[in-house]
Amino acid sequence: MPGRKNSVSAKDVAARAGVSRAAVSRTFTPGASVSKETRSKVLEAAEALGYQVNHLARGLISRKTGIVALIGADLATPYRSELVRVLTDRLQASGRVAILINTDRSDSTVDVALQQAIRYRAEAAVVLSGMPESSISELCHRNGLRLVLINRDDAHTGSVQIRLNDAEAARVALTSFLRAGCRRLALASSQAGTPSLLDRENGFLAEAEKRGLPVLCERLGPTSYESGLALGERLLMRAERPDAVFCTTDLLACGVMDAARHRFSLSIPNDLSVIGFDDIEQASWDAYALTTFRQPVEEIGAAAVDWLSDGDAADGPRIIHLTAPMSWRKSVRGNGE
């Protein structure tokens, strides 16, 4: 069986072009000084041989590999997959490359993932799920691994937090229900207990308490459509059935809406008004026409990459606040505006 063929090296290009190895390196280094004649010889030889610059090897020497680890769970869910798409597009456009490390939601698997990122000499890690221990964060800082924490709780040295106005959005949701004439309020959430979900819950409940209104709360399972179906059944089987439900994610909201229509023959929004959060693609489908809050994924991606491109940003920690605007559709009586 033939052995593995060695890749074309800069030394091979130098020999074919009749120049030094250093001249080849300068030719492929942006901003480096090299004569027009030498550049032409090197590029012609490189094309003939099929040479490609080894950015990983160059990065290990310069300690700038351009590798960014994306660390998260539930990557197949609509919001998370869209966020990953935006982040990878933005990173590639900035000359970086992303590696994806899939975890569960536990903090311990995030710690393991960050250690993997350090071993692969990643420049940075974007944490989408879980929260690293402070000791692991300090290890990242000592190894030059910068952290982008999206909708996470704690700030760490050499990190940036990108947070949304989750609590404020939840207060807007409650006010919208009241304007629509809804008074029997309910909240549906999963048991994931992430900082963003808890902020949405607490914001909704705090506003209700401020107005002296009771809220029927149900929390169940993972953040999924199936959990939404089960939550809808639990809420709508009550003798005092709610007439409005705030769901902490759109997947839950879609499940609640389908339970209401197909298992209880209720009309959305006449019998039940529903508001979600995320503005996933399905929320705009005619089958749901869900009023929800839009995750500003493009802005999140831009904020993350801009911070990574800022050479002075490593001193941190820094917090970036973004707004999740409301997308009005047809799942609230009278649209609640």
N, C-alpha and C positions, 0 to 999 in steps of 0.2 A: 504494500500500500504506500503510495507516494507521501512524503512528508509535507507538512504545511509550508506553503511558499511564504518566504519572508516578504514583508511589505517594502515598498520602495522607500529608501531613506534619503535624507538631505545630502548625505555623502555621495549617493548615486547620482543625484542631480548635479552636484558640484563637479563630479568627474566628467559627466556628459557635456556640461556647459563650459568646462575648462576654467572654472573659477574656484575660489576658496569656499570652504564650508561656511565661514562667517558671512560671505557675500550672499549665500542662499538664505541664511537666517535673516539678514537685513532686508532682503527682497520681500520676505513674507511678514515683516514686522511693520505695522502701520507707523508712519512718521520717521522711520529709520532712513539714514542717508545712503543712497546707492545710485551709481551713475545710470543713465538711460540705457547705455549699451549693455552694461552688466545685467540690469533688470530684464532686458529683452532676451538675453542668452538664457538666463535662469528660467524665465517663464516658458520659453520654447522647450527647454529640456524637461521641465516639470510636466508639461502637457504631453510630450512624447512618451514619458515614462509612466504617466498616470499618478504622479506624486500628490499626496495630500498632507497638509501640515498636521502634525500630531499635537493638537491643542492641549490634550491631557498632560503629555510629557512637558510641554512648555509651561503649562500652568503649575505643575508640581515644582518646577524650578523657581518660578516667580511667586508662588503661593497664591496665585489667582487662577483657579481652574475654570471659573465660569459655571460651575455646577451648583444648582439650587435644588434642594430636596423638598418635595411637597409631601407632607405627612398628614394623613387623614383617614377617617373611617367612613363607611356608607358612601363610597365614591360613585356608586351607580345611581344615587338619588338625583332627581332633576336639578335641584339647586347646586349640589356639590359638584356634579359633573360639569355644569355650566361654569362654575367658578374655576375649576381645574382647566377648562378650555381657555378661558380668558387669561389666566395666569401663565399657562404655557405659551400662548401667543405673545404675550407681553415680554416674557423672559427671552424667547427666541428673537424677537425684534430688537432686544437690547444686547444681543450677542451672547446670551447665556443659554444653558441647556438644563432642562428639568429632569430629575429622576423622581419616580413616584414610589413612595413607601406606604403600603396599605397597613392599617392598624385596626384594632378594635377601639372602643371608646375609653379604655382604661389609661390612666396616666402612666402606668408601668410600661405599656407597649410603646407609648410616645418616647419615653426615656430610652428604650432599646433602639428605636428608630433614629433618634438623634445621635446615639453612639455610632450607628451604622453610617450616618451622614458624615460624622467626623472621620471615620476610617476611610471613607471614599474621598476625603479632602474636599467636601462641598464647601462653598463660600458662605452659604446661607441655608436656612431651612424655613419653610412657611408651614406653620402648624395650624391645621384646620380643625383638628379634633383633639380632645384631651388637653392636659396641661402638664408641662415638664416640672419635675421637682427642682427646687432652687439649686440643689447641688449639681444637677445635670446642666442647668442653665449656666452655672458658673464654669463648668467644664467646657461648655460650648464657647463661652467668652474667652477662656484661656487659650482655646485652640483656634480663635479667629472666626468661629462660626456665628454669624449674625442671625437673629431670630425675628421673624415676622409672625405675630400672634393675631389671628383673625377671630374676632368675637370670643376671645379668651379673657380670663379674669385678671391675672396678676402680671405686672410689668417686671422685667428682669434687665439687668445690665446688658447693654448692647442689643436691645430689642426695641421693636415698635409694636404697639397695640393698635389694631384697626377695629374700632367699635361703632355700632349703629345706635340710633336713638330708639332702642327697643321699647323702653318703658314709656317714653313719650308717645310712640306710635300706638301702644296699647291703650293709653288714655284717649287718644283720638278715636280709636275703635269704639270705646264705650260711649263717648259723646255722640258718635254717629248713630249708634243704636237708639239712644234716647231721642235724638232728633227724628228718627223714623217711627217713634211711638212705641218702641219695644220697652218692656218693663221687667219681664221674667228672664233675667240674664244668666248665661252659663259660660263656663270656660272649659275648653277641652285641650289637654296637653298629653305628651308622652311622659315616661318616667326617665328620660335621658338625663334630665337635670343639668343641661349645659347652661353656661352663664347667660347666653342670649335668650333661651327659653324661659329661664327663671326671671329675667328682667321683664319679659313680656307678661308673664303671669303676675308678677308683683305690681307692675304698672297698672294693669287692668283692675286688680283687686284693690289697690290703694285709691284709685279714682272712684270705684264703687263705694268704698267705705266713706270717702269724703262726702259723697252724695247721700249716704245713708241707705244704700241699696244692697240687698243680699245677692250673692252670686253662687250658683250651683257649680261646684268644681268636680271634674273627673280627670284622673290621670291614669294612663294605661300603656304598658309595653313600650316597644321602640317607636321611633318617629316614622310611621309608615301609613300607607293607605288602609291596610288591614286594621291597624289600631284605630284609625278614624271611624271605620265601620262599627267596630265594637263600642267605641265611645258614643257614637250616635245612638246605638241601641240602648245603652245605659241611660243616657240623658232623656231619650224620648219615651222610655217605658215609665217614667215617673208620673205619678198622678197629677202633679203640678208641672206640666210640660213647659220647658223654656220656649220663648218666642225669638230668642237671639242667642247665637253661640259664637264666641271668639275662639278661633283655633290658632294655636301658636305656630303652626306651619300649614302650608297649602295642601300637602299630602293628607294631613289629618282632616282638613276642611273638605276635601273631595270625598273622603270616606264618610264623613258626617252627612254631607249633602245626599249621597247615594243611599245611605241608611234611611234618611228622612223620606225621600221620594219613593224608593222601591220597597221598603219594608214597613213604612207607616203611611204611605200614600199621602204625604204632606206636600204642599206647594212651596217652592222656594221662589220668591221671598214672602209670599202672602202669609203662609203659616209659620215660617221659620226664616229669619235673616241670619246670614253667615258671613263672617269676615275671616280671612286667613292672613298668612304672612309668608313672603318669599317671591310671589309673582312668577311662579314656574310657568312653563309653556302651557301646561294643561289648564291653568287658571283662566286663560283667554279663550279656551275652546267653548263653543256654543253650549256644550253639554253642562258646563259649569258657570261660565260668565261670572267668575268669582271676584268680588271686591276684596282687595288685598293690599299689602304693602310691598313695594318692589325692593328687592335686594339690589343695591347699586354695584353689581359685579364688575362692571367696567371701571368704575371709580375705585373699587377695592384693588383691582389688579394694577391700576395706574399708581395708586398710593404706595403699594408694596414695592413695585419696581423702581419708582422714583426714589424711595428711601434707600433701597439697595445701591442705587447709582450715586447717592450722596456720600462722598468720601468722609464727611465729618459726622455721619449719622451714628457711628458705632458707640459714641459716648453714652447715649440714651440713659434710661429708657424714655420713650416718647409715646404719646397717645394721639391718635388721629381719629376725630369724630366725624362720621358721615351720617347723612339723613336717608331714611327709607321712605320715599314719597308714596302716597296712596294711589292705587290704581282703581278708579271707580268703574264698577260694572253693574251687574243686575241682581246680585245676591242679597241686597239690603232693600227693605221696603222703601219706596219713594227715593231710593238711592242714598238716603241719609245725609244728603248735602245741605 
